Amino acid sequence: MELDETDRKLLNLLQGDAKAPYAKLAKRLGISSSGIHKRVRRLIDAGVIKKFIAVVDHQIIGKKLKAFIGISTSPGTCGEVITHLSRRPEVLEIHEVAGEHDLFVKLITDDTLKLNELLHEMDRIPGVSSSRTLIVLKTEKETSAVALTS
């Protein structure tokens, strides 16, 4: 899909505040509210906008530990391992990667005891041959916003 400058500006605004009223967006972009509505609908229908979500502060709700896990899999088992990992609510992201590991997983959980349980469960997934865990001490930057330049 080809994005024009107004689409890019609209997406930047929505990434900053997905709940912004269409009237406010329209005023900022110099177009009508109905024009904003049509553009948002088109961006959703084209799959550019996947969903609107609330970003929860995991620390405030008691999920104190964030970790990244590199997972190596046995040949031909990567898809099955992904299926198992996808079922875990603590797993936020799963990436197939090139390099030392086959998968890179981001998760958030309560504490080191819960992480230990999860690591033992992951080790029992058929096809997992090894893993390496990195515990996050401090997050300097975290965003899901995509830079949009013309």
MOZIVEN-V914601 format. One record per backbone hydrogen bond with DSSP energy under -1.0 kcal/mol. NH is the residue of the N-H (numbers start at 1). CO is the residue of the C=O. If there is no record, write none. Layout:
nh	co
NH	CO
NH	CO
//
This chain:
nh	co
8	4
9	5
10	6
11	7
12	8
13	9
14	10
15	11
16	12
17	13
20	17
25	21
26	22
27	23
28	24
29	25
30	26
31	26
36	32
37	33
38	34
39	35
40	36
41	37
42	38
43	39
44	40
45	41
46	42
47	44
48	43
49	43
61	57
62	59
63	58
64	62
64	110
65	109
67	107
68	134
69	105
70	132
71	103
72	130
74	127
77	74
81	77
82	78
83	79
84	80
85	81
86	82
88	85
91	88
92	106
93	106
95	104
97	102
102	71
103	71
104	95
105	69
106	93
107	67
108	90
109	65
115	111
116	112
117	113
118	114
119	115
120	116
121	117
122	118
123	119
125	122
128	125
129	72
130	72
132	70
134	68
136	66
//
